[in-house]
Amino acid sequence: MGLALAATLGAAPAPAAPVSRNVALLAHVDEYGAQGLYSACWGYVHPDGREYAVIGHETGTAIYNITDPSSPYRVGFIPGGLSLWREMKQYRTWIYVSTEAPSGLQIVNMANPDQPVLATTYNLTFNQAHTVTIDTARALLFANGTRLDSANPNDRGMRILSLANPQNPVEVGFYNPDPANFADDWYVHDSHVVGTRVYLSCIFGGFVRVLETADPAAPQEIASWTYPGAFTHNAWTTGDGRHLFVTDEVRGEPLKVFDISNLSSPLLVGAVTSNPDAIVHNVHVKGDTAFASNYSEGVRLLDVTDPTTPAEFGYYDTFPGKPTSVFDGCWEVAPYFPSGVIIASDRQTGLYVLRSSPVYGTFKLKVRDAATLQPIEGARVRLAVAGDSLRTPAHGNVRFAPSPGYDVAEVTKFGYGTAQVAFLVLAGGADSATVLLTRLPTSSLSGTITADATGLPLAAAEVSVAYTPLDTVTSASGAYSFPAVPSGLAPLVVARPGYASATRWVYLPGNSAETQDVSLLKAAFYDSCDADLGWSLGAPGDDATGGRWLRADPVGVTVGLAAASRAEALRPLHPEPEEGLATDSQPEDDHSPAPSTFCFVTGNGTPGGAPGQADVDGGKTTLISPALDLSGMTDPVVGFWRWFYTNAGYPDHFVVDVSPDNGLTWVNAESLTVSHPEWHAEEIHVRDFVTPGPAVRLRFVVADLGAGSVVEGLVDDVAAYDAALVPLSVGSRTRALALGAAWPNPARGAQRITLILPTSGPVEVAVVDVSGRVVRTLHRGWTAAGTLTLAWDGRDQGGRESPAGLYWARARGAAGEAARKLVRVR
C-alpha cells in the first residue's frame, strides 16, 4: 500500500500545479490521511437542497457539508470496523455504509444532516458486504459480496433488503444460484439497477450477469456474458439503456462499451483508456457524460453522445505524482449533485470537490482500408497539437474532444502507408472525417547471420525489423526469414550474445524477394555469466533485506492476481490484481544460448514458490562488473541483456551506472522505473557518459523502495566491443540518401533521426515547418558514407522553444533528398 500523507485540518489549498483540463478544484479536505487510507465516496442531498459529501476511511466514514463547495466542513465521523473497503449510498434521509470488516451494514440517520447519527447496524443475514446499491424507486437495497459466516465458503451472495422501514431493513431476496456449492463465478462485486433489471459485475469469473427482479424474492438471470480480459468490477448503463460501460480492475484493461439493445447477443463496440499503464476503477453515467475514477490517473470525464466512441474532454488528477502501487489515487467519483458539483475520493489524500466547465468540440475519425473500405482495427491516431492518442477498435472509429482550434490527426498502422487529416474544432461543435489507408506492397526478406572472423553460421541470433512487430531467431544454420515486410527502408537489427549488434538499412521495393546476409563482429569481451569472472555481488550501502544479487540458474516465478492487504483484519473477500494478467516476474531460463544456464539474479526462490519469496525487499542491492579495458577502442560499447519486474513502479528501480576509474566515480547511464519483464538488449556507448580507459566498470542497482511490492532484476550476456569496427550499416540495395524514422515521435523532448548515406558527400539536414521555412539546421557539410544519428531538441535557430505541431526533417545531398515527419506535443 502507498504511504499516507500528513493530515490537513479543514479545507486545503489546491495543489501547486494540478494536472487538469476542463475541471476546476473547489476544495480539498484531508483530515485522516495520516491514520490510514481512504476508500469510496458518495453524495447525500437533503430534502431542503443542502449537499453533503460522504467518504470512507479505514477507520470509519466522514461526512462533510459542501453546500458551499469552496468551504466544506465536517459534520460527523461514524467509526467502523477496520477495513480498506467502505462504500455508501443514500436512501431518503439515511446513508447505508457497507464494509468488509465483519461489523455489519451501518445505517446513518441524516434527518438533521449537520448532526449525523449512527441509528443502527444490520447484521441479521450478513455482517460483511463489499458494495451497496440502492433502488430508490422500489425502496430496495442490494448488498453485494456478502458473508455472514467466514468459516462457511458457501455463505456468500447478494442480499436484497426492503427499506420500507429504512431504519429496520428486512431481507426479501437472495442471489446465490447454488447455496450448497457456491462458485466464485457468482460472487457479485457490484450492481447497477435500471427499473427492475439489475446488472451484476461478477469479478471472479469475469461475467456481466443481468437479473430480472420484478419479484425481488425470486431474482431470475436473463443474460450473462464474458469477454477478453474480463475481471468485471463495475458497470453502468447509458440513459437510454442501450449501452453498458464496464470496468475491469486490471492494469491495461480499458473502459469497455457493450451494445445491449439485444440482451441475448451483447456486442463489444468500443473501448477507451486514459493510460494503458493505469487501472480504470469505477464508471458512472450522468446525461451525456461518463465519469470514471482511474486510480493514478484521477477523475476522467468522457463525452458519450456517441457511446460507441467515448471522447475524453476533462480530467482532474488527484494523484499527480508517480504511484508506488497501481492502486494509488482516485477510488471513486460521485457526479449526482443537483448543483453540478462533483466529488472524488483519493486513497492517499482524501476528498476533492470539483466542478466541470467544459469548453471543447468533438472530432470523429473513421479509419478504413482504401481497397476494401472495411474498418481497420488497431490503427494509431495521434493529434499533433493536443497530443492525444487512440487506437481504433473493431469498428475502426475513434473520437476526440480537443479544445477549440486547428489540429492534425496522423494515422498509422503497420503494413499501411500513413495519412494525415487537418480539422478545425469549434466549441460545442461535432465534426467527423473518413481516412483511407493504403496497404503497402510487401517483399520477403531472408538471409544468413554469420561470424565475421570465421564465416560460420550463428544460431540463436535475434533478428528484427525495427519499428515493426517483426522479429525472429536464426536457425542452427544461421538462417532467418520474414515472408512479408512492407516496402520502403527496413532497418534490420541483429543481436547475438558475444557479438556486436548490427543494423542494416535494406531497401525493399515491394513485390520482390530480397536477401540480406549479415556478419557480426566478435566482442572483445564476453561473459555468459556461467563462470565467475570477478564480479562484485554487493557494495557498501546495500540495505536490501532479501533478494541480493547472486550468480545462478534462475527459478521461474509467475505473478497472477494476488491479494492486496495490509493485515489479516483488512483482507478482502476478493483478490485485487497486482499487475493485471499473469506474467513472469522472474524467468525460468537465462538469456544465453544453450548450453549456458547461469545469469545474475536478485535472489532465487524454490521451484513453485510464491511471488515475492526471494525478491528484493526493503532497500537496494548492487552488482559491479570486473574492470574492462576499453582504452584502445574508438567507439567502445558495452552491451548486456536485462530483465526488470516491479508491480509498483516508482520508487522501485533498476539503475545502470558506468565508471571510468575502477569504481571511484560513477555516472548514471540508465534508470528504469517501469516494469519490463522480458529479456531486453541494452547498449551503452561509453563515450556518451565517461572517457573510456583501461578500468571501466558497470554497476547494476536494483531497489525495492515501494511498500509491499515485488521486485526482480536479472543481467546476462555482458559484452564489450568497438562500434567503429562494425561493418557499414547500409544494406546492399540502398542506393539513395535516406532518413530513418524519428524516435520518439511524437515527442515533448529531444527527437533522434538517422541519416543513411550510401556514398560520401556533402549533405544538409534541417528541420522545416509545414510552410517549408527552416526552423533549425541539424547538420551541414561533407559526410562519410554510413549512418549518422542527429537530434533535435525542439528549439529553433535562436534557441527558442518551437510550438507544438507538425514539422519535417529534410535531408539534401549529392545522393538525393529525403524527408521524415516530426510531431511536437506539449
N, C-alpha and C positions, 0 to 999 in steps of 0.2 A: 504494500500500500504506500501511497505517496505521503510525504511529510506534511502535517497540518501547519497552517500559517498562524501567526500570532493573532489573538482576538482583537477586534476593534469594536469598542462600545459605540452604539448609535450608528448613524449613517456615515459611511466613509466616503471620502472624495473619490472621484473617478481615477482609474489608473492613468499614469502619465501619458502613455501612448496606446490607447485602446486600438485593437485590431477590429475595425468595424466598417460597415457600409450600410447606409440607409436605416441604421438602428442607433438610437441615442441612449446613453446611460442616464437614468434619472436619479438613481440612488443605489448604493451597495452597502449591505449590512453583513458583518461577520462578527458575531458575539461568541461563537462556540468553537471556532476552528482550532483553538489550542487544546480543546478537550477531546477532539476526535473528528471524524469525517461526517459530512452531510450526506443526505440521500435525496429523495424526491421532494417536489414542491407541488402545490396546487392552490387554486384560488377559492376564497369564500366571499360571496356577495350577500350582504344582509338585505332583508326586505326593504329597508329605508334607503338603499343605494350605497351604503358605506362598503368599501372594498378592503379585503384582508389577504395577506399572503401567509400561507402555511408551509413550513419547511421541516423536513425530517432531519434528525441528527442521531448519532449512535446512542445517545442517552435519552432522547425524547423528541418532542415536537414543539417548535417555536411558532408563535402566531404574531403577525405584525399588522398594524393598521397602516394601509397605504392609500387611504382616501386622498391625501395629498401625496402623490407618488414621489415627490422630491424630498419629503420629510417623513419617512416611515418610522414608527416606534413600536416597540414590543408591548403587547398587551397580555401575554401569558406564555408560559412554558409548561407543557404537560410531560412530566417524567415518564419514561417507559423502560421496558426491558432492554438490555444491552444488545444492539444489533446494527449491522451495517445497512440493513434493509428496512425502510419505513416509507409507506405510501399512504395517501389520504385522499378522500373525496367528500364533497358536500351533499347533504340532502336537507332541504329546508333550513332550519336553524341548528343543524347538527353537523359535526365533522366526524367521519369514521376513519380511524387510523389502523392500518394493518402492519404487522411486523413478523419477522421470522424468529424473534425471541419467543419462547413458549409462555407468553403472557396475555394472549387473547386479543380481541378486537376492541380497541378503545373507542368510546362514544363520548364526544365532547359537546357539551351544551353551549351554544352560541347565542342564546336568547338575548343576553347582554354581551355583545361581541367584544367590548373592551374589558370584559372580565370572564374569560372562558373558564368553564368548569368541567372537570372530568366527571361525567354523570354516572357512568358505569362501564364495566368491561364484560364483553360477551365471550364466554369460553365453554358453552354447553356442548357444541358438536365439533369445535376445533379450537385450538389455542395458538395456532400459527397460521399465517396466510402471507403469501408473497406480495400480492397486489389486491386492490379492491376496486370494484366498478359499481356505479350506481345507475339504475334505471329510474330516473326521477318521475317519468310519466306513470309508471306502474308501481312505484314505491317498492322496488326490489333492489337488494344488494347481492352482488356476486363476489364471493370471496374466493380468490384464485390461488391455487397451490397450497391447499390447506392440509393440516395434520393435527391430530389430537394426541395420538399415542406414538411417540417417536420409535418405540420398540416394534411397532407393527408396520411392516412395509406396505401393507395394503390399505392402511388408514390414511389415504390421501385422495384428493379430488377437488372439485369445485362445488362449494356450498351456496345455495340460493336462499336468502333470508327475506322475509316480508318485513317492511318498515312501516306497516300500518300503525304500529305504536313505535315511533322512531327510537325511543329510548329503551325499548324492550323488544328487540328483533326476535322473530320466530322462524326457524328453518322450515321451508316449504318445498325444497327440492335439492337434489344431489346429483352431480355428474361424475360417475365412475362406472364405465361400461362393464367392469368385472370386479366387484368388490372383493372377491375371494382370491384374485390373482392380478393385482394392479400392475399395469405395464407403464414404463416410463413414457411411451408414446402418448399416453393420455394425460400426462401431467400438464396442467393449464398454468402457464406462466402469467398470462394477461388476457383480458377480454374486452370487447367493444360491443355495445348494444345499439342496434338500429331497429326500432319498432319491437317486434317480438323475436327478431333474429339476433343471435349472439355470435360474434366472430372470436374464436379462441386461438390464441397463439400457444402452440404446444411445443415448447423449446427443445425438449429432449429428442423427440423423433423428427423435428423439423417439419411439422404439419400445421397448416391452417385448417381448422375444423369449424363448421358452421352449424349451430344448433337452432332449432325452432323451439321457442319457449312460450308459445301461446298458453300452454299448460305448464307452469314452472315446476309442477310436481313430477312431470314426466318429459324432460327435455329430450328432443329427438334430433339425431345427427342427420342433416340433409345434404351435406357436402364435406369433402375432405380432400386435400391435395398437398403434395410436397413439391420440391423444386431444387435445382442445383444450388449448393452452398447453403442449404436451409439450416438455420438454428433459430427458429421462429420466435422472436422476442416480443413483438408488439405489432398491432395492425389497426388501421383506421380507414374508414370509407370516405369517399368524396360526398358532397352534399346530396347529389342525385342518386347515390348508392350504386353507380355503375362501375366504379373503380375502387380498388383496395390498395392502400400503401402498406408495405410490410418492411419491418426492420429485422435484421439478424445481428445479434450482439457478437459479431465476429469481425476481427480486423480484416479489411479488404473487401468485405461484402457491402454492396451499395444498397441504397434505399430502392426497393423494388416496387413496381406498379403492375397490378393484375387487372385485367378486364373481367369483371364478374357479372356482366349483364346476363350471361348464361352460366348459372352456378354449376351446371353439370359438366361444363367444359371451360374452366377459368383459363385465361391466357396471360402469360407474362409478356407485357407490351412495353415496358420501359424500366430503366434503372439509372440512378444518378448518385454521385458521391462528391462531397467537397474535397475529400482527401482519401485516396485509396489506402493510406497507411493508418487511418483512424477508424473508429467504430461509430456507426450510426446507432444510437441507443433507442430513442423513442420518437414517434411522429404523431402529430395531431393536426387535424384539418379544421380551419375556420374560413368559411366563404371560399374564395379562390386562392387561399394561401395555405400551404403546408408548413408547419413549424416543427423542426427537427432538432433534437438535442444530440450533439455529436461528440460527447466527451471532450477530447483535447482540441476539437475544432469549434466548441462553443455552440451558440444558437444559430441555426440556419433557417432562412425564410425562402420559400420557393413559390413562384407563380405557377398555379396548377389550372389555369384556364384551359390549357390542353393537358389533361392528366397524363397522357402517354409520354410527354416530354416536359417534365418539370424544369423550370428555369430559376436558378438561384439569383435573387435580386437583393438580398440583405443578409447581414450576419453581425453578430457581436461575439467575439471570442472571450469567454470568461477565463480562459486559461492560455494566455498568450505565450508562456514560456515553453520549454521543452519538457514533456512529461517524463516522469520516472516509471510510469505504468500506462498501459493502453487504456486504463480505466480512470485516469486523472481527468478532471474537468467537469463539463456540464452533464448532469444526470437527467434533468427534466426541464421542460419549458411548458408553461401554462398560459394560453393566449385568450381565455374566455371571459375577460373582464369587460363589462359594458363600456367602460371609459376608453377602451383600446389599449390599456396598459398591458404589458407582457411581463411575466416574472420567470426567472430561471434559477435553478439551484446548481451551484458548483460544489463538487465534493470537498474541495480544499478550502474554498473562500466564501461559501455561504450564498446569501440571497442577492440577486440582481433584479432591479426594477428598470424596465426598458420601455421604449416607445419607438415604433417604426414610422418614419416619414419618407416613404419610398418615392424616389424620382428615377424612373427607368423606362425603357421600352423593350420589347422582345423581338428577337430575330430568330427565325426557324430556318434551318438549312436541311434540305433533303439531299442525301448523297446517293447517286445512282451509277450503275455501270453504263458506260456510254454505248456499248454494243447491245446489251440486253434490256436496259432500262430497269433492271431489278435493283432493289435496295442493297447497299453494301454495308455489311456488319463489320465493326472493328476499325473503321476509318477514324483517324485522329483529326479533330477540328480544333484549331487554336485561333484565338483572336489576338491580332498583333498589338493592339492598343490596350485592351482590357487585360490581356494576359490569361484569360480563362481558357480552359482546355477540356474537351469532352470526347468520348469515343462513341461512335454510333452503335445503338443496339440493333436487333434483328430487323426492325422496320427502317433502318437507315436514316433516321431523323434525329437531330439534336436541336435544342432551343436554348438561347442565351438571353439574359436580361441585363445588358450593359447600361451604363449611364449614357445620356444623350450625346450624340456626336458621331463622327465618322470612325469606321473601323474596317479591318480587313480580316476575313476568315481564310486561313490556309488549311487545305485538306490534304492529308497524306494517307496512303495505305500501301503496305508492302505489295509489290507486284504491279502497282499502278503509277502513272505519272501524277505529279502534284497539280493542284488547282487553287486559285485564289478568287475570292468574291469580295468586292468592296460594297459597303452598305452604309446607310445613314440611319441612326437611331433617333427617334423623336420621343419625348417624354409622353408616356401613355400610349405610344404607338405600337403596332404589331406588324412586322414585315416578315417576308419569307422569300426563299430562293431555292432553286434546284441546281446542283452542281453535278456535272457528268465527269467521271474519272475514266480515263482510257487505260485499259490493261496493256502493259508493256510487253513487247515480244521478249522471249527468253532464249538463252543459249545454255547448252550443257557445258560444265566446266569440270575438268578432271586432270589428274596428274600424279606425280610420284614425289614424295619427300625423301631426300637422301642426306647423308652426312657429307659435308663439304670436303673433308680431308680424304675420305675413303671411297666415296661414291656409293656406299652401301645403303640400302633402304632403311628408313626409320619407322618402325611400328609405333603405335600409340601416340603419334603426333596429333595435336589438336588443331584442326583446320576450320576456319570460319570466314564468312564474308561479313566484314564489319558493317554495322548499322542495319543489319538484317537478322532474321531468326535462323539463318542457315549456319549450321555447324556440324562437324563430323569428326571422326577419329580414323587415322590411317590403319590399314590392314597390316598383316605380317609382311607383306611385300612393299609397304610404304605407300600404297595407293589410296587416293581419295576420289570422290565423285559427287558432284552436285548436278542432278538431272535438269533443273530449271532455275537459272539465275536471270533476273531481269536485266535487260540491255542497259548499256552505259558503262561507266567506270566502276569496276568491282574491286574494292580493297580486300585482297585475300590475305588473311592473317594466319601465320603458322607459329605454333609454340610447342616445344617439346622439352621436358626436363633434361638438363645437361647441355642444352644448346641455346644459342642466341635466337630470340624470336625474330621473325622476318615478316615484312609486309610487301606484297606485290600488287601494284595497281594494274589491273588487267582490263583491257577494253573488250566489251562483249557487244558485237554488232546486232545480235538478235537472230533467231532462226539459224543458229550455227552450232557447231561442236568445237569448243576451244580447249586447248591443253596448256597448262602452266605447271611446269616442274619447278620445285624449289629445293635448293641445297642449303642446309643450316650449318652455321659456324659452331664448332665445338667450343664450349665455355672454357675459359682459362681456369676457373674454379667451379667445382660442382660438389654438392653434398646432398645425397639422397636421404640423409639422416639415419641410415642403418648402422653406421659406426660412429663412435664418439670422436669428433674432430676438434674438440677443445671448446665447446660451447659452455657458457656460464648459466646455470639454472637458478638464477636468483641474483639479487643486488641489494645493497643497503637501502633501507626504506621500504622494502616489501613488507606488507602487513596483511596479506590475504590469509584468512584462517583456513582456507581449503582451496583445492584446485590449483596448486602450484605447478609450474612448468615441469615436465618430465619428458624423456625420450622413450617412446613406447609404441606398440601396436594399438591403435585407438579402439576403444569399445564403443560401439554404436549406441546412441541414446535417441529415442523418439519422443517428441513432446506433442501431446494432444490437447484435449480440453481438461485443464487442471483446475482444481478448486482454488478460489482466491479468498482466503480467510485469514484473519489476524489471530484468532484463538478459537478454541473449541466452542465457546459461547457465541461466536459470531458466524459459525459455519452455516452456509446457505442450504436450502433444500435442493437447489440445482447447481451444477458446476458452472463456473464462469470461464470463458475461454481466455487463455493467457496470450495465445499467439494466433488464434484462428484455427485453420485446418492443421491437421497433424503434419509435423515436419521433423527432420533430424536435427537435433541441437548439436550432435557430435556424430561424425560419420563412422561407419564400421571399418572402413579401409583408409589407408594413407593415400596420397596422390601419386606416388612414384609408380612407373610401370613395373610389372612383375619381373623378378621375384621379390622386390623390395617390399617391406611391410611396415617399417617404423617411420614416425614423424615426431615432431614436438607437439605436445598436447597439454592443456591445462587440466590435469587430473584425469584419472581413469577409474570409472566405477566397475562394478561387477556386471557380467552379461545379464541383460534383462532388468537392470537396476532402474530405479525411478529417476525422472528428470531432477537434476539438482543434487544427485547423490554425491558427485565428486566434481561439481563445477566450481568456478572461482567464487569465493564468498568473502565478504567483509573487508575488501581492500584490493590491492594490486599485486601482481606477480610479474617478474621480469625475466626475459630471455635475451642473452647477449651472444652475438656470433664471435667466432675467433677473428683475429686480425687478418684482413685481406690486403694483399699488396697490389694496389692499383696504380702505382706510380708511373708505370710505363705506358699507360693507356691514354689515348687521345680523348675518347668519349666513354669513360667507364660507366657501365650499367650493372646494377645488382638486381637480380630478379628472384622471385620466390612465389610460391602459391600459399594463400592463406584462407582460413575459414573463421568466421566470427558469428556467434549467435548471442542475442540478448532478447529476452521477452519484455524488456522495459525500454531500451534505448537510452538516451542521455539521462544521467551522467555515466552510465556504463560505457566503456570504450575499449577500442583496440588501437594502439598508437605505435607507429614505427618511427624511430629516430636514427640518425646517422652521425657518426663521429669520425673526424679526420685524424684524431690524435690518440688512438688506442683507448678511447673512452674518457679522456679528461674533459672534453666538452661535447655537447650534443646539440643537434639541430633537428627539429621536427620535420619529417618528410610526408607523413600521412596520419590523419586522425579519423577514425571511423566510429560513429555512434549509432549507426543504423544496422540492424541485423542483416547479415548476408550469409545464410547457412548453406554455402556450397563452396567447393574449391574454386578459387579465383586467382588468376595470374596478375601479379603486380611487378612493375619495373621502376627502379629509381635511377634516374640519370644523376650520378653523384655530383657532377659539377654544378647542377642546379642548386645545390644546398651547401656543399663544402668544397674545399680544394683537396682533390684526391692525393693520396700518398701511400706509403708502404704499410700503414697501420689503420685502415678504415674498418670500422665495426658497425654492425646494425644492432639496434635494441628494439625488442618487441615487448610492449607493456599491455597487459590485459587487466581491466579493473572492473570489479563489481561494487558500484557505489550507490545503486538503487536499493530500495528496501524490499527484500524478499525476492529478488529477481534471479533468473537462471542465466549464467554467462559461461560461454565456452569459447576457447580460441585454439587454433592449430596452425602450424607452419611446417612446410615441407619443400623439398627440391629447391634449395638455395644455390644460385649460380652467379658468377661474375664474368663479364666479357667486355671487349672493346667494341662499341657500336660502330666505330669508324671502320672496322674491318668487315662489317656486314655488307654483303653484295648490294648493288644498286637496287632500289625498291621500285623501279619502273618495270612493268610487265612487258613481255616480248612483243605484244601487239600495240602498245601505246606509242603513237607517233606524234601526237599533238600535245601542246601545253594543256594542262587541265587543273582544276581545283577540286579537292575532295570536299565532302560535306562538312559544314561548320558544326562545331560542338562546343558547349551545348547550344541548342537552337530550338526555341527562343531562349534568351538569357537576360539576366539582370546584370551580371558581372562580365568578366572577360570571355570572349569567344575566340576559339582557335580554328584555323583553317590551313589545310596543307596544299602547297603549290607543288605540282608534279611536272618536271621538265624532262623530256626525252633527250634533249641536247642542250649543251651550254649556250648561253647567250644573254643579251640584255632583256630584262623583264621589269615591269612596273605592276604593282598590286595596290589597289586603292579601294577604299570604301566609298560608295556613292549613294545618294538618296534616290528616291523614285523619279526625280526630275533629271538625274544624271549628274548633279553637282557633286564634286569631290568633297567628301566630308573629312577624310583622313587618308594620307598616303602611308601604307604599311611597309612597302619595300620598293626600292628603285636601284637598278644597277646591274652589272654583269653577274650572272648567277650560274653556278656549276650545275651540270645535269644531275638529276636525282630528285629528292624531295626537300622541301623547306617548310617548316611549320611556323606560321605567323599568328599573332594575337592582336585583337582589337579590344581595348578596354572600354569602348562605348563613348569615347571623347573625340572631339573634333580637332582640327589642326591647332586651335588656340587653347586646347586643354579643357574646353567646356563640355559638360555632360550633354550628350545628344538626346533628344526626346524619344520616347517610345515610338515604335513604328517599324516600317519595312525598309530595309536597306539592301544593297548588293555589294558583294566583294567582286571586284572586276580585275582580271589579270590580262595584260597585253605584252606580247613579246614576239621574237622572230619566229617562234614555233606556233603562233596562233593566238587566239583570245579565248577566254572562258569567264564564266560568272556563276556565282552562287548566292542564294538569298540568305540574308541575315535578319533576324527578328529581335528587336529590343523590347523588353517589357519592364514595367515598374511595379 
